[in-house]
Amino acid sequence: MAPAPVDDSMPTRISSDCPQDIRDVLYHAWGHDVPGLKKILDVRGKASAQDPQTGETPLHAAIRACGPAAESDDADDGCVEEAKEVMQELFFSGAIWNDVDGNNETPGCVAQRLGHKALYDMCVGAGVRAELLFALMEGYEELSSGSDVGEDAAEEDATAEDAAAEAQGDAKETADQNDRKFVPPDAKEKPVTSDEYLKSTLTYDADKLLDADLNGVMMAWETDIMRRSVAALIPDAEPGKRILNIGFGMGIIDGMFADLKPLRHHIIEAHPSVLEHVFKPASKFGPGWEASGLEDGAYKIHAGKWQEVVPKLLEHGEMYDAIYFDTFGEDYSQLRMFFTEYIPGLLDQEGRFGFFNGLGADRRICYDVYTKVVEMHCADAGLDVEWEESDVDMAGLKEEGKGDWEGVRRRYWTLDKYRLPICTFMG
């Protein structure tokens, strides 16, 4: 059954009991009134004000006012040009690119649905800038202030840390000053952390692996993605390769790697329940598999968090032709740390690195933002990224709680295209 059409009319999106100060900024944004908007935006937090009933923000309003695009290319549309000017002013004043409204749409989602590519691209660009800034701030927080740092460098570090702290303070102040009574549709969604996941009891069945909160750790529908990933990492299914996989899960990709008869095949897995499952007598990857390598240690499952195991592999001089990364409960910063700090020492110069690209995969704009962020961070690490796009069979993935999602807490994939990353060293 097709979803009900969205009512984009102003009376629906700006509620009758919306506070007057928020109503004013929404009206000015909707009317693409830049001079009037600038006066209001002098008050901190107004760029991200939300109607407490509908969740409408000035960004949503500026985009929604353009209505559906008449053509796929709206570059010459006068209304769109006005909206772009308004959005630029809003972003400059601190508008949040991924706030969701009552329809669970970000401003970029609205732009995409209405067919305004130029406005969608502006939202993607704002998202990329925000993610890069957050990563930069995290880096400043980790800077050392030890006595071995030179005086000039120490002053630069202190300045950077002060700037990051000020930016964080500004963000908090903005949130505090903005009277946010709107509750996003997914506000009660419990975030999953690595520590909580590793303490969780897991449940296996033929189609999926779930944690205690029924979050999908790995599911059988991913099999085609894994097959494509193996083909991309090991072209022509060449045997005799050295392989490292981080995150065993259901063992889908490791089964495919094993079929290629690699020279070395190392697996890192941290969850006790997965390790117990792996070492059952019926498992393909138990002690018998480990003993079947051409030399001692050629085939091995390393128990523990990759952050603890990988440095030991480096100490032993391990080198791989293909590396795959698919962990659960970790945010993007951990993936970035892996390919920035460890791939240069683990991957052969002609080798290939890949990962399960589920970054922001519950929303198209988030997926597009992370695509660009990964490209930039990989370039910083000396890696080229080539994206191989393929179709995802959505027959069983369309509806929450139905088909493949039956018994699963939330739908972590909503897109009909998968971008498979193939990372290689530059040059």
Secondary structure, DSSP 4 states (H G I P E B T S, - for coil): -PPPPP---HHHHS-TTS-HHHHHHHHHHHTT-HHHHHHHTTSTTGGG---TTT---HHHHHHHTT-S-SSS--TT-HHHHHHHHHHHHHHHTT--TT---TTS--HHHHHHHHT-HHHHHHHHHHHHHHHHHHHHHHHHHT----TTS-HHHHHHHHHHHHHHHHHHHHHHHHHHHS------TTTTPPP--HHHHHHSPPEE-SSEEE-TT--EEEEGGGHHHHHHHHHHHSGGG-SS-EEEEE--TT-HHHHHHHHT--SEEEEEE--HHHHHHHTSTT-TTSHHHHHTSSSTTSEEEEES-HHHHHHHHHHTT--EEEEEE--SS--HHHHHHIIIIIHHHHEEEEEEEEE---TTTTSHHHHHHHHHHHHHHHHHTTEEEEEEEEE---TTTSSTTSGGGTT-SS-----SEEEEEEEEE--
